[in-house]
Amino acid sequence: MSMEAWEKVTLGSVASIKNGGTPSTGTSSYWSDDGHIWLTPDDLSKGSKYTSTSRRRISDEGLGMSSAALLPMGSLVMSSRAPIGYLTILTEPAATSQGCKGIELDLKQVDPEFAYYFLSANMEAIKRRGSGSTFAEISGRELAKIPLSLPPLEEQRHIANILALVDKDIEAAARVKEQKDLLKKAIVKELLGEG
């Protein structure tokens, strides 16, 4: 993996940054159980790498009455305030509230998984780009300036696959530790409990 072939670009040169929006929450026709996924920072706070659902769903009418855009699957969504930094990959089309930014990638240049790992690894630097007095927020303009180093697409996929395998190993180790902790608690209770 030669770093020499990696292209230095900005996020805005390989992705379209979309602002979210919220129509009136008091207008019931803007919201529908069978509407479009509509993500907020709270939805992203679960920490899931992939997202295909949301607490609330927005109707076509609601989408038209807000500044939210419908993002295609394969796009990334990042919370842009309260807090900056929750990140997910869409497995279904979705819109977002104004607390998130949609990152619609040029899939001919950028693999979504690679972009996810790259942005996750650089999230502290991204957070430092936020501004605001009440709470930090990163603008779409500032997010578009984020530098990326892009290897060829096939190499991006290879790197993302390796990192996904590492993630699976970490998750498996965490499950084993959780099971050991439960076993220890049960043994302690049995040996030291009443009776």
C-alpha positions as CSV (number, residue, x, y, z in Angstrom):
1,M,0.0,0.0,0.0
2,S,2.0,2.9,-1.3
3,M,1.0,6.2,0.1
4,E,2.5,7.9,-3.0
5,A,-0.5,6.9,-5.1
6,W,-2.9,8.5,-2.6
7,E,-4.6,11.6,-3.9
8,K,-5.0,14.6,-1.6
9,V,-8.5,16.0,-1.9
10,T,-11.1,17.8,0.2
11,L,-14.3,16.1,1.2
12,G,-16.2,18.7,-0.8
13,S,-14.4,17.8,-4.0
14,V,-15.6,14.1,-3.8
15,A,-19.0,14.6,-1.9
16,S,-21.9,16.9,-1.8
17,I,-22.6,18.2,1.7
18,K,-26.3,18.5,2.4
19,N,-27.9,20.4,5.3
20,G,-30.8,18.9,7.1
21,G,-34.1,20.5,8.0
22,T,-37.2,20.1,10.2
23,P,-40.7,20.9,9.1
24,S,-43.3,21.9,11.8
25,T,-43.5,19.2,14.4
26,G,-47.0,20.3,15.1
27,T,-48.3,19.5,11.6
28,S,-49.2,15.8,11.6
29,S,-49.3,15.5,7.8
30,Y,-45.5,16.2,7.8
31,W,-44.8,13.0,9.7
32,S,-45.8,9.4,8.8
33,D,-45.0,6.0,10.2
34,D,-44.4,4.7,6.6
35,G,-42.5,7.9,5.5
36,H,-38.8,8.5,4.9
37,I,-36.2,7.8,7.5
38,W,-35.4,11.2,9.2
39,L,-32.3,11.2,11.3
40,T,-31.3,13.4,14.3
41,P,-28.2,13.4,16.4
42,D,-30.1,11.3,19.0
43,D,-30.7,8.6,16.3
44,L,-27.0,8.6,15.5
45,S,-26.0,8.4,19.2
46,K,-26.5,4.6,19.3
47,G,-23.1,4.4,17.6
48,S,-24.2,2.1,14.8
49,K,-21.9,2.0,11.7
50,Y,-25.0,1.4,9.5
51,T,-28.4,3.0,9.8
52,S,-31.7,1.9,8.2
53,T,-34.2,3.3,10.7
54,S,-35.1,6.3,12.8
55,R,-37.3,7.2,15.7
56,R,-39.5,9.5,13.5
57,R,-40.3,9.4,9.8
58,I,-40.9,12.3,7.6
59,S,-43.6,12.3,4.9
60,D,-43.1,13.5,1.3
61,E,-45.1,16.6,2.2
62,G,-42.9,17.2,5.3
63,L,-39.8,16.8,3.2
64,G,-41.1,19.4,0.7
65,M,-41.8,21.8,3.6
66,S,-38.3,21.7,5.0
67,S,-34.7,22.2,3.8
68,A,-34.0,18.5,4.3
69,A,-32.8,16.5,1.3
70,L,-33.3,12.8,0.7
71,L,-29.9,11.2,0.7
72,P,-29.3,8.0,-1.2
73,M,-28.1,4.8,0.5
74,G,-24.3,4.7,0.7
75,S,-24.3,8.3,1.9
76,L,-22.8,9.2,5.3
77,V,-24.6,11.2,7.9
78,M,-22.7,13.0,10.6
79,S,-24.1,14.9,13.6
80,S,-22.9,18.5,13.2
81,R,-23.9,19.8,16.6
82,A,-25.0,18.6,20.0
83,P,-22.5,16.9,19.6
84,I,-20.3,17.0,16.5
85,G,-19.1,13.5,15.5
86,Y,-21.7,10.8,15.5
87,L,-21.3,9.1,12.1
88,T,-23.1,6.4,10.2
89,I,-23.5,4.9,6.7
90,L,-27.0,4.8,5.2
91,T,-28.3,1.4,4.1
92,E,-31.6,3.1,3.1
93,P,-32.4,6.5,1.6
94,A,-32.9,9.1,4.5
95,A,-33.3,12.8,5.3
96,T,-31.9,14.5,8.4
97,S,-32.7,17.3,10.8
98,Q,-30.6,20.4,10.9
99,G,-28.4,18.8,13.6
100,C,-26.8,16.6,11.0
101,K,-25.0,16.9,7.7
102,G,-25.5,14.5,4.8
103,I,-22.4,13.5,2.9
104,E,-23.4,12.2,-0.5
105,L,-20.3,10.6,-1.8
106,D,-19.2,10.3,-5.5
107,L,-19.1,6.5,-5.4
108,K,-16.9,6.4,-8.5
109,Q,-14.2,8.1,-6.3
110,V,-14.9,7.1,-2.7
111,D,-15.9,3.9,-1.0
112,P,-18.5,4.7,1.8
113,E,-16.8,2.3,4.2
114,F,-13.3,3.8,3.6
115,A,-14.8,7.3,4.0
116,Y,-16.5,6.2,7.3
117,Y,-13.2,4.9,8.7
118,F,-11.2,7.9,7.5
119,L,-13.6,10.4,9.0
120,S,-13.9,8.4,12.2
121,A,-10.1,8.3,12.6
122,N,-9.9,12.1,12.1
123,M,-13.0,13.0,14.1
124,E,-11.0,15.0,16.8
125,A,-9.6,17.3,14.1
126,I,-13.1,17.6,12.6
127,K,-14.5,18.6,15.9
128,R,-11.9,21.3,16.4
129,R,-13.3,23.0,13.2
130,G,-16.6,23.6,15.0
131,S,-17.6,27.0,16.3
132,G,-20.3,28.5,18.4
133,S,-20.9,30.0,21.8
134,T,-23.8,27.9,23.2
135,F,-22.5,24.6,21.6
136,A,-20.0,23.8,18.9
137,E,-21.4,23.3,15.4
138,I,-19.6,22.5,12.1
139,S,-21.0,24.1,9.0
140,G,-21.3,22.4,5.6
141,R,-18.7,24.8,4.2
142,E,-16.2,23.9,6.9
143,L,-17.0,20.1,6.6
144,A,-16.3,20.4,2.8
145,K,-12.8,21.6,3.6
146,I,-11.8,18.4,5.5
147,P,-8.7,17.0,3.8
148,L,-8.8,13.4,2.7
149,S,-6.1,11.1,1.3
150,L,-7.6,8.7,-1.2
151,P,-5.9,5.7,-2.6
152,P,-7.4,4.1,-5.7
153,L,-10.9,2.8,-5.2
154,E,-9.9,-0.9,-5.1
155,E,-7.3,-0.1,-2.4
156,Q,-9.9,1.8,-0.5
157,R,-12.2,-1.2,-0.4
158,H,-9.3,-3.5,0.6
159,I,-8.4,-1.1,3.6
160,A,-12.1,-0.9,4.6
161,N,-12.4,-4.7,4.6
162,I,-9.4,-5.1,6.8
163,L,-10.7,-2.5,9.3
164,A,-14.2,-4.2,9.2
165,L,-12.5,-7.4,10.2
166,V,-10.7,-5.7,13.1
167,D,-14.1,-4.2,14.2
168,K,-15.6,-7.7,14.2
169,D,-12.7,-9.1,16.3
170,I,-13.1,-6.2,18.8
171,E,-16.9,-6.8,19.0
172,A,-16.3,-10.5,19.6
173,A,-13.8,-9.8,22.3
174,A,-16.2,-7.4,24.0
175,R,-18.9,-10.1,24.0
176,V,-16.6,-12.6,25.5
177,K,-15.6,-10.2,28.2
178,E,-19.2,-9.4,28.9
179,Q,-19.9,-13.2,29.3
180,K,-16.9,-13.6,31.6
181,D,-18.1,-10.7,33.7
182,L,-21.6,-12.3,34.0
183,L,-20.1,-15.7,34.9
184,K,-17.9,-14.1,37.6
185,K,-20.9,-12.3,39.1
186,A,-22.9,-15.5,39.2
187,I,-20.0,-17.4,40.8
188,V,-19.4,-14.6,43.4
189,K,-23.1,-14.6,44.2
190,E,-23.1,-18.4,44.6
191,L,-20.0,-18.5,46.8
192,L,-20.5,-15.3,48.8
193,G,-24.2,-14.8,48.7
194,E,-26.6,-15.6,51.6
195,G,-26.9,-19.2,52.6
